[in-house]
Amino acid sequence: MDPVSDWNTQIIEEFRANGGKVGGRFEGGTLLLIHHRGARTGTERVNPVAYLPDGDRMVIVASAAGADKNPDWYHNLKANPDTTAEVGTETVAVHAEEILGEDYTATWQRLVARMPGFGDYQTKTARRIPLIALTRT
């Protein structure tokens, strides 16, 4: 197993074993598990992602830690936006939609004020880091 997959597996297991709470660099933060289906393969996958509670939506960040390409889950959600997310001990049906325009600017500012690390990630890449709104369906 590659190191990223192994790391994700450990976070997922800790999340599920502790009612949605994890330690380490995510301790005290808001984390969810996003389920997504491969855009080409149709393979079901799960990734831990930080999120910003934002009114009636949960905003996830396709930062890839500042890498020059979007994470695979971003492309999968664009292709298959209706999915589920594990939040705490609950699994909820959600619809994923990219945040654009003025909503992006305002949401990014709220996000970085609460989680400044994402601002640091933005300085590492020329791409604009996408924000995805998850709304319950």
C-alpha positions in Angstrom: 0.0 0.0 0.0 1.3 3.5 -0.8 2.1 5.8 2.1 -0.9 8.2 1.4 -3.4 5.3 1.2 -1.9 3.9 4.4 -2.2 7.3 6.1 -5.8 7.7 4.9 -6.7 4.2 6.2 -5.3 5.0 9.6 -7.3 8.3 9.8 -10.5 6.5 8.6 -10.1 3.8 11.2 -9.5 6.3 14.0 -12.4 8.4 12.9 -14.8 5.5 12.9 -13.5 4.1 16.2 -13.9 7.4 18.0 -17.3 8.7 16.8 -15.8 11.1 14.2 -12.9 12.4 16.3 -9.2 12.0 15.5 -6.0 13.2 17.0 -2.7 14.4 15.5 -2.8 17.3 13.2 -6.6 17.1 12.9 -7.3 17.1 16.6 -9.9 19.7 17.5 -10.7 20.3 13.8 -13.8 19.4 11.8 -13.2 16.3 9.7 -15.5 14.1 7.6 -15.2 11.1 5.4 -16.2 11.7 1.8 -17.3 8.8 -0.2 -16.8 9.1 -4.0 -17.0 6.9 -7.0 -14.1 6.8 -9.5 -14.9 8.9 -12.6 -13.4 6.4 -14.9 -13.4 3.2 -12.9 -16.5 3.5 -10.8 -14.6 2.2 -7.9 -15.9 3.3 -4.5 -13.4 5.2 -2.4 -13.4 7.1 0.9 -11.1 10.0 1.9 -10.8 12.0 5.1 -11.1 15.7 4.5 -11.3 18.8 6.7 -14.5 20.8 6.3 -15.9 24.2 7.2 -19.5 24.1 8.6 -21.0 26.9 6.6 -24.8 27.4 7.1 -26.6 24.5 5.7 -23.6 23.2 3.8 -20.2 21.6 4.6 -17.4 23.0 2.6 -14.5 20.7 1.7 -11.2 21.9 0.3 -9.4 20.3 -2.7 -6.0 21.5 -1.5 -4.0 18.3 -1.9 -1.6 20.0 0.6 -0.7 22.6 -2.0 0.2 20.2 -4.8 -0.1 21.4 -8.4 -3.0 19.1 -9.2 -6.4 18.6 -7.7 -6.9 15.5 -5.6 -8.6 12.5 -7.3 -11.6 12.8 -5.1 -12.3 16.3 -6.6 -12.6 14.9 -10.2 -14.7 12.0 -8.9 -17.1 14.3 -7.2 -17.4 16.5 -10.3 -18.3 13.4 -12.3 -20.5 11.8 -9.6 -21.8 14.6 -7.3 -24.4 12.6 -5.5 -22.8 10.6 -2.7 -22.5 10.2 1.0 -20.4 11.6 3.8 -19.7 10.4 7.3 -20.0 13.2 9.8 -19.4 12.2 13.4 -21.3 8.9 13.8 -23.8 9.7 11.0 -23.7 8.9 7.3 -25.6 11.4 5.3 -26.6 11.7 1.6 -25.0 14.8 0.0 -24.8 16.6 -3.3 -21.4 18.1 -4.1 -21.1 21.3 -6.1 -18.1 23.5 -6.7 -18.3 27.0 -5.2 -17.6 29.7 -7.7 -17.5 33.5 -8.1 -18.2 35.9 -5.2 -19.4 32.9 -3.1 -15.9 31.4 -3.5 -14.1 34.6 -2.4 -16.3 35.1 0.7 -16.2 31.4 1.6 -12.4 31.2 1.1 -11.9 34.1 3.5 -14.1 32.4 6.2 -12.2 29.2 5.7 -8.7 30.7 6.0 -9.8 32.7 9.0 -10.7 29.5 10.7 -8.1 27.1 9.2 -5.1 29.2 8.2 -3.1 26.2 6.9 -5.2 26.3 3.7 -3.9 29.8 3.0 -0.4 28.4 3.3 -1.3 25.6 0.9 -2.5 28.2 -1.6 0.9 29.9 -1.6 2.5 26.6 -2.7 0.6 26.3 -6.0 -0.4 28.4 -9.0 -3.8 26.7 -9.2 -6.8 28.2 -7.3 -7.7 25.6 -4.7 -11.3 24.5 -5.3 -14.0 24.6 -2.7 -16.8 22.1 -2.8 -20.1 22.6 -1.0 -21.8 19.5 0.3 -25.5 19.9 0.9 -27.7 17.2 2.5 -30.2 15.6 0.1 
